[in-house]
Amino acid sequence: MRAVDLIQKKRDGGELTTAEIQWLIANYVAGAVPDYQMSAFAMAIFFKGMTMRETRDLTMAMVASGDQLDLSAISGIKVDKHSTGGVGDKVTLILAPLVASFGVPVAKMSGRGLGHTGGTLDKLESIKGYQIEVAEEDFIQQVKDIGIAVIGQSEQIVKADKLLYALRDVTATVDIMPLIASSVMSKKIAAGSDAIMLDVTVGDGAFMKTLDDAEELSRTMVNLGKEVGRQTVAVITNMGQPLGQAIGNRLEVLEAVQIMKGEGRSDITDFICQLAQIMLKLGGQEVELEKIKNHLTQGHALKKFEDLVAAQGGEVQDIYRPVQTDFIYEVRAESSGYISSLPALYFGRFAMEIGAGRAVKTDRLDYDAGIMFDKKVGDAISAGDLLAKIYSNRKIPQKKITEFAKNVTISNEKVSISEILKIIN
């Protein structure tokens, strides 16, 4: 076989065989297929797509490109969760310990943030001492001991995805369905859990901009999971505005703690409890929402979160440390009415520009930088009321603060939004 022939076949709309896909991925990982040819192949997929069978074969070829975890030593149904990315997404910080506090083991590998989207690992590393690199045997033992572990992806798992994602990021081939689905599901399958809940975000701050696209991606990933024997559910969630009140690593940890104390906004608290109900069902437990909410607000999830931090070398007391920045800017409303729009993409990029996120993978993070919204979509507001506080160690020009305020839309009619838009199973 030759890579150029496979590129041409896909360019012309042909369907690759299982053997051809396996050959291409194996040789790419081995270095025999160069980056420029794989970039051309990714662009051919971008324009011509892949069948479900091709996508499955690509996913499993990527799984085979590295190690696969065997979690059979952990008793019970192991559950995992993945988000396709968003702004202010601190869900894992709350959801994973909440589910684990019911006795369902959560063995999770998470990622870092890039661009306007935040990463769970970055948030956890804002806690002094927290170690994301854990040996496989220690990872398994930790889940056996305390029911939860959240670590970084091993360099030996799904090697093809690391290589291919780096190429997609710089060749404008990130947002194509077969490549997104195979990237997500190859990592989830290799990570070894029995059941997977996928949080597929849609809207201004997500990769999927329309509900139709989010449904197509969700069904593709759910089918991939089922075909390899994993219970898989996709929950399509709204990313039209930032999730919760905080954007920024340290601020999001503090908001997560506030929610786990029972002091968070009711909308995000209810949303996380609904996700927990779905994950618990995957783990074999039928639990009423009210019981889950009581369990959360009574501190069981917070205790499990403290156990997680301690087990991975973090200083538990540092969880509660407030942010400390050189500058704090208050943004106030210029008119009265109801908040009708908070564009997630704009505010995610704003947070990235003040150091809370990365434009490129080598950027250093300012863990304390970020935004804390006082009002969200649907909230009433009067002229002069606080909209948000911006925490920064960089001086921000007044024109940027003015622009920030102008991106908050205030109207006369109250807007209501739903966090969960659809469930695909």
N, C-alpha and C positions, 0 to 999 in steps of 0.2 A: 504493500500500500504506500501511497504518497499523500502527504498532507494537502498538496495543491489540488489533487483530484477530488478530495473530500470537500475542500472549500468550494471548488467549482460546482460540484454536485449540489451542495446546499444553496449556493448562489443562484442556480438555475431552478430552484424549487424542488429538488429531489429529496427523497426520504432516505436517510442513512440507515444502514443495518446496525444491529447490536454490535457485531464484531468491529465495524468501522468506528463506531463511537468509542468502544473500549480501547481500540488501538490508538486513536487520536489522543485521548486523555492520558493513557499510560505513557505514551511517547512525549507528550508535553511535560509531564512531571519529571520524566527522565532527562529532559533537556534536548531531546532529539528533534522536537518540533519547536522552532523559535517563537519568541513573543510576537513578531510581526505576522507570522502565519496564523497564530491563535487569535490575534486581533482581527484579522480578516475573516476568520471563521465566526467570531462573535458578531461582527457586522452583518455577515450573511444571515445568521439567525435573526438578527434584529429586523431585517427586511423580509425574510421568508418564513420565519417561525419554525416551530417543531410540532410534530404530532405528539399525542399523549404517550405513545410507546417510545418515541425518541427521547422525550423529556424524562421518562422513567429510566431509560437506559443511561442517559447522561448522569442522572442523579446517582445511580448505583455504581457507575464507573468512577464518579468522584468519591463516593464512600470507600471504594476499594483502593483509592490512591493513598490511603494512610491507615493508621490504627483504628480499631473499633473497640469501644469500651464494653466490657462484660459486667453488667450490674446484677447478675444472678445471685451474688452473695448477699444482696440486700433483700430482706423479706418484704412482701407486699407489692402492690402495683406502683412502680416508680413513675412519677409524672414530671413533665417538663413543660415549659412555656416559652414562646418566642413572640416578640413584637417586630413588625416590619419597620418600625422606626417612627419617632415623632418628637414633638417639642414638649418639654416638661414631663416626660414619661418616666415617673418614678414608681410605676406599678409593681415591678419585680421586688423592690425593696419592702413592700407591704404584703403583696400577694404570696410570695414564696414562703415567708415565715408564717403567714396566716394559715395556709394550707398545711404546712408541716406541723403546726400546733394542734391539728386534728389527728395527727398520727399517720398522715399520708406522706411517704418519703419524697423529697424534692431534690433531685440530683441535677443541678443546672450549670451549664457552661454559657457564659454571657460574652457580649462584645463591647467594644469601645465606640464612642461617638465620633462622627465625622460630618463636617458641614453643619447644617442647622439642627441635626438630630443628636440627641444625647445618648450616652452609653452607660449601662448599669455598672460596668467595671470602674469607670471614671468616678461615678458617685461613691462607690464603695471605697475607692482609694483615697477619697477625700477624708476618710476616717483614719486617723493616725495609726500606722502599723499594719493595716489590713493587707493581707497577702493574697493575691489572685493566682499566683503560681503554686499549685499543689500537686504533688505526685499522685499518679492514678490510684495507688494502693491507699494513700492517705485520704484521698477524695472519697473513695468507697467506704473506708472505715469511719470517716466523719459522718456520712449519711447514716451508717448503721448506729453510730453513737447518739447523734442528736437529731437525726431526721432531715437534715438540710445541709447543702453545700452550694456555694455560688462562686465559681472560679473562672479563670480565663481559658480559652480554648487551647488545648495542647498543640504544640508545633507539629506533632506527628499525626494529628487527626485531619482528614480531608485536605491533604496538601494541595490538591488541584484547585480547591476553592480559593485558597489564599492567593495562589498565583493568578488565577483567572479574575478574581475580584479586583486585584490591583490593576490589571489591564483594562477591565470594564470601566473603572473609575476615571481613567484618563483617555478613553476612546469613545465616550458618550454612548456606551452600551449597557448602562446600569439598569435602566427602566424597560426591560423586555421580559415578558412573562416566563418563558421557559428557563431563562438564566436566573431570574429571581427565585423561582420555585425550586430549581435544582440546588442553588446555593443554600437556601434556608433548610430544605429537607435533607440534604446530604449531611449537614452538620447535626441535625436533630436525630437522624437515624444512627449515625456513627456514635453519638453520645450515649446511646444504649437504653434510654427510658422506654417504658412499656406504652405510655400514653402521652400525647402531645396536644397542648392547647395553643393555637395560633391566634395572636392578636393582630389582625390585618387592618392597619389604619388607612383611612381614606379622607381626602380633603386637602385644603391649602398647604398644610404642613407635612403631608405624607407623600410617598412615591406614587401611590395610586390616587389620582385626582378625581375619578368618577366611581360611583357605586358599581357600575357595570364592570369596570376593570378590576375592582376589588373582589367582586364575586367570582370573576374568571380565575384570578389568582388563588382565591380561597379554595375553589373547587379543585383546581389543579393540585394544590398542596395536600388537601384532604385525601384525594384519590391516590396520590403518591404514598402517603402514610399508610393507607388501608392496604395497598398492594403489597407492602412489605410487612404486614401484620402488626402495625401500630394503630391503636385507637387514636383517632385524630379528629379534632373539632376546630373549626375556624370561627372566630368572633370578629365581625367587621365593626370597627369602632371609629368614632368621629374625631378627626384631627383638623377641624376647621379653626379651632382656637387651641392655645396651649392647654395641656392637661393639668388640672389643678391650678394652684396659685403661683408656684415657683418654677423658674427656669434657672438652671445653674446647679453645679454639683453639690456644694455644701447646703445651699438653700433647699434643694430637693430632699436631702437627707433629713433636714429639720422639719420639712413639711410632712415627710413620711412618718417621723416620730410623732408629730402632732396628731396625725390621723390614727396612729396606733395607740395613742392615749385617749382616743374618743373625742378629740377637740378639733378635728378637721371639718372642712365643708361637707355638708350632707351629700352633695351631688357626687363628688369623687369617692366618698366613703361608700355610698350605695353602689356605685359602679364597680368598685373593687370587690365588694361582697358578692355581686352577681358573677364576676369572673371566678371568684373562689368557689361558688356553688357549682359551676361547670367543671372546674378542675377536680373538686372533691368527688363529683359523680364519675369522672374518668378514673379516679382512684378507688372507686367502689363504695363511696359513701353518699347517701342521699340526705342532705341537710337543708333544713328550711332557712330561708334568707334571714329571718329575724334571729335565729339562733347563731348564725354566722356573724351578724352584726354585733350581737351581744358579746360573742367570743372575742371579736376584734376590739371593741371599746373597753372591755374589762382587762386588757393588757396582756392577753395570752400571746398575741402575735409579737408584741414588743419584747416580751421575755425571750421568745424564740429568736428574734433578731439580735438581741444581746448575746445569746448563746452562739449564733453564727459568727458574729464579729469576734468574740473571744476565741472561738475555735480556730479562726484564721489569722490570729496574731494581732488583731486590732485592740485598741484601748477603748473599753466600753464607755468610760466617762467622756471620751472625745466625741461620741455620738451626739452629745447634747451641747457641744461648744457652739456658740453663736458665730456668725460671720464677722470678719474684721477686715474692712476695706478703708482705703484712704478717703474715698468719696462716696457719699450717699446722696442721690438726687431724688427729689420728690416730684412726681408728675401729677398735676391736678386737672380736673375737668374744667373745660371752658364753657360748658352749657349743661342744662338739666335734661333729664329724660331717662332712657334705659340704654344700657350697653347692648348694641346689636351686632357688633363685629370686633373681633380681636384676631387679625390674621396671623396664624401660627408661623407661617414661613417668615414674615417680616420680623417678628419678635425673636424667633429662633436665630435668625441671622444677626440681629442686633446683639443678642447675648454672645454669639460667637465672636463678634467684632470687639467686644470688651474683655475677651479672654476666657469666657465660659465654655467655648467649643473650639474645634480645630478646623482650619481651612484645609490643611494638609496633615498627614499622619504624624509628621515630625514636630508639629506645633506643641509648645508647652501650654498646659492648662493653668489658669488661675482658678483654683477650686472655690474661692469665696466670691468670685464675680457672678453676677446674675441679676435677675429681675424677680420681684415679688409683687404680684398683682393684688390689689385690695378689692377690686371688682372684676366680675366675669360676665359673660354674655347672659342677658336676662335680668341682671341686677339694676335696681334703680339708683340714680346718682343725681346729685345737685351740683350746680356750678361751684367750683372751689373745692369739691370733695377730692380726697386722695384717690387717684387711679392706680398708681404703682410706685414702688421704690426701686431705684436702680443702684446696685452695689458694684463699685468699680475701683480698681487701683490705678485706673487711667483717667485723666481728666477728659471729660466729654464736652465738646463744644455745645453752646446753647442751641444752635440750629439743629443739632441732632436730637436734643431733648424736645424741641418744638415739633420736629418731624415725628418723633415717637408718639406724642400726644395726638397728632393728626391722624395717626393710624388706628386710633380707637374711635369707632363710629358710635355716636350717640343719637338715638332716634326717639320719636314720641310714642312708638308702639313697642310693647314688651315682646321680645323674641324668646321662644323656648326651644331648647335643643335636647336631643337624646344622645347619650354616650354610646350605647349599643344600637347599631343599625340593623344588623342581621346576624343570624347564627347558621353556619353551614356545617352539616355533619353527615 
